Amino acid sequence: MALRHTADGNHGPAKTCADRLAADRLPLFVSIVTIAETHNRLTNVAGGREANRFLESVFDGSVNLLRPDADDETAARLLVGRYSYLPLSFADALNMTLMARHGIAVAFSFDRDFLEAGFLRIPPWEAAYR
């Protein structure tokens, strides 16, 4: 959301981080869950055109799409229970499950729950790549 919506308070750090990822040619992964969440938020905050541009950008082949299966859904439900003391959404739990399954240790997110669950989080860029 912050990367696409210039009025977002985290837009600057998100853009800096995304530019570094692109410059270093690191592979990008995004889940269908995150795509749905981001599209919904952009539709409500920035309007349908911006939301549709976002969809076009993630389905253009430049990012790797991750899709949960039934086992991921079960594991995500268990994570929500395990981290019940956190404001962990089912969407974030699904993302964590997908990250674990695909060996992804770093989340591009401003949500602290990724840190609490043992993942690295960027931005800031320096948090994961020093």
Contacts in CASP RR format, 6 or more apart in sequence:
PFRMAT RR
TARGET T0000
AUTHOR 0000-0000-0000
METHOD contacts of the structure
MODEL  1
MALRHTADGNHGPAKTCADRLAADRLPLFVSIVTIAETHNRLTNVAGGRE
ANRFLESVFDGSVNLLRPDADDETAARLLVGRYSYLPLSFADALNMTLMA
RHGIAVAFSFDRDFLEAGFLRIPPWEAAYR
1 8 0 8 1.000
1 38 0 8 1.000
1 41 0 8 1.000
1 42 0 8 1.000
1 45 0 8 1.000
2 8 0 8 1.000
2 9 0 8 1.000
2 10 0 8 1.000
2 11 0 8 1.000
2 12 0 8 1.000
2 13 0 8 1.000
2 14 0 8 1.000
2 110 0 8 1.000
3 11 0 8 1.000
3 14 0 8 1.000
3 15 0 8 1.000
3 18 0 8 1.000
4 38 0 8 1.000
4 42 0 8 1.000
4 46 0 8 1.000
4 50 0 8 1.000
4 53 0 8 1.000
4 54 0 8 1.000
5 11 0 8 1.000
5 42 0 8 1.000
5 45 0 8 1.000
5 46 0 8 1.000
5 50 0 8 1.000
7 45 0 8 1.000
7 46 0 8 1.000
8 14 0 8 1.000
10 110 0 8 1.000
10 123 0 8 1.000
13 123 0 8 1.000
13 124 0 8 1.000
14 108 0 8 1.000
14 110 0 8 1.000
14 123 0 8 1.000
16 123 0 8 1.000
16 125 0 8 1.000
17 108 0 8 1.000
17 122 0 8 1.000
17 123 0 8 1.000
17 124 0 8 1.000
17 125 0 8 1.000
18 108 0 8 1.000
20 125 0 8 1.000
20 129 0 8 1.000
21 28 0 8 1.000
21 108 0 8 1.000
27 64 0 8 1.000
28 62 0 8 1.000
28 63 0 8 1.000
28 64 0 8 1.000
28 108 0 8 1.000
29 63 0 8 1.000
29 64 0 8 1.000
29 65 0 8 1.000
29 66 0 8 1.000
29 99 0 8 1.000
29 102 0 8 1.000
29 104 0 8 1.000
30 58 0 8 1.000
30 63 0 8 1.000
30 64 0 8 1.000
30 65 0 8 1.000
30 66 0 8 1.000
31 65 0 8 1.000
31 66 0 8 1.000
31 67 0 8 1.000
31 68 0 8 1.000
31 94 0 8 1.000
31 95 0 8 1.000
31 98 0 8 1.000
32 65 0 8 1.000
32 66 0 8 1.000
32 67 0 8 1.000
32 68 0 8 1.000
33 68 0 8 1.000
33 91 0 8 1.000
33 94 0 8 1.000
33 95 0 8 1.000
34 91 0 8 1.000
34 95 0 8 1.000
35 55 0 8 1.000
35 58 0 8 1.000
35 65 0 8 1.000
37 91 0 8 1.000
38 54 0 8 1.000
39 51 0 8 1.000
39 54 0 8 1.000
39 55 0 8 1.000
40 51 0 8 1.000
42 48 0 8 1.000
42 50 0 8 1.000
42 51 0 8 1.000
42 54 0 8 1.000
43 51 0 8 1.000
58 65 0 8 1.000
59 65 0 8 1.000
66 98 0 8 1.000
66 102 0 8 1.000
68 76 0 8 1.000
68 94 0 8 1.000
68 97 0 8 1.000
68 98 0 8 1.000
72 94 0 8 1.000
72 97 0 8 1.000
72 98 0 8 1.000
72 101 0 8 1.000
73 94 0 8 1.000
75 97 0 8 1.000
75 100 0 8 1.000
76 90 0 8 1.000
76 93 0 8 1.000
76 94 0 8 1.000
76 96 0 8 1.000
76 97 0 8 1.000
77 90 0 8 1.000
77 93 0 8 1.000
79 88 0 8 1.000
79 93 0 8 1.000
79 96 0 8 1.000
79 97 0 8 1.000
79 117 0 8 1.000
80 88 0 8 1.000
80 90 0 8 1.000
80 93 0 8 1.000
83 93 0 8 1.000
83 113 0 8 1.000
83 116 0 8 1.000
83 117 0 8 1.000
86 113 0 8 1.000
86 116 0 8 1.000
86 117 0 8 1.000
87 113 0 8 1.000
88 113 0 8 1.000
88 117 0 8 1.000
92 109 0 8 1.000
92 111 0 8 1.000
92 113 0 8 1.000
92 114 0 8 1.000
95 107 0 8 1.000
96 107 0 8 1.000
96 114 0 8 1.000
96 117 0 8 1.000
96 119 0 8 1.000
98 104 0 8 1.000
99 105 0 8 1.000
99 107 0 8 1.000
99 119 0 8 1.000
105 119 0 8 1.000
105 120 0 8 1.000
106 119 0 8 1.000
106 120 0 8 1.000
106 121 0 8 1.000
106 122 0 8 1.000
106 128 0 8 1.000
107 114 0 8 1.000
107 119 0 8 1.000
107 120 0 8 1.000
107 121 0 8 1.000
107 122 0 8 1.000
108 121 0 8 1.000
108 122 0 8 1.000
108 123 0 8 1.000
109 121 0 8 1.000
110 121 0 8 1.000
110 123 0 8 1.000
111 121 0 8 1.000
112 121 0 8 1.000
114 120 0 8 1.000
114 121 0 8 1.000
115 121 0 8 1.000
120 127 0 8 1.000
120 128 0 8 1.000
121 127 0 8 1.000
121 128 0 8 1.000
122 128 0 8 1.000
122 129 0 8 1.000
END
